[in-house]
């Protein structure tokens, strides 16, 4: 059970698989948060059974890489959001310019045909 939500926790492997195929940035952000919590929970509940220092270091390195990947995912999500917002602004600006230019262009074409 998750202490935060009172519902059964998913294993971190399941969450990682879902995150690997998720395309929606909002859902991906949620999955990365859930993955981070699941890894924290795993580390609290499942200490290294061997007590081997090398194994503990390996686990810490693995955890650090996972945290770096989560951070990279968040950066990419934010970049994608900014790109979408900028694209929408450019489309709007393009439409406004077309509406402004089109009447003037039509007038000049008519003058060329008459002249």
Residue pairs with C-beta under 8 A, 6 or more apart in sequence:
1 7
1 8
1 9
2 8
2 9
2 37
2 41
4 37
9 38
9 41
10 34
10 38
11 38
12 35
12 38
12 39
12 42
15 31
15 34
15 35
15 38
16 35
18 31
19 28
19 31
19 32
19 35
19 73
22 28
22 31
25 77
25 80
25 81
28 73
28 77
29 73
29 74
29 77
32 70
32 73
32 74
35 66
35 70
36 66
36 67
36 70
39 63
39 66
43 59
43 63
48 55
48 56
48 59
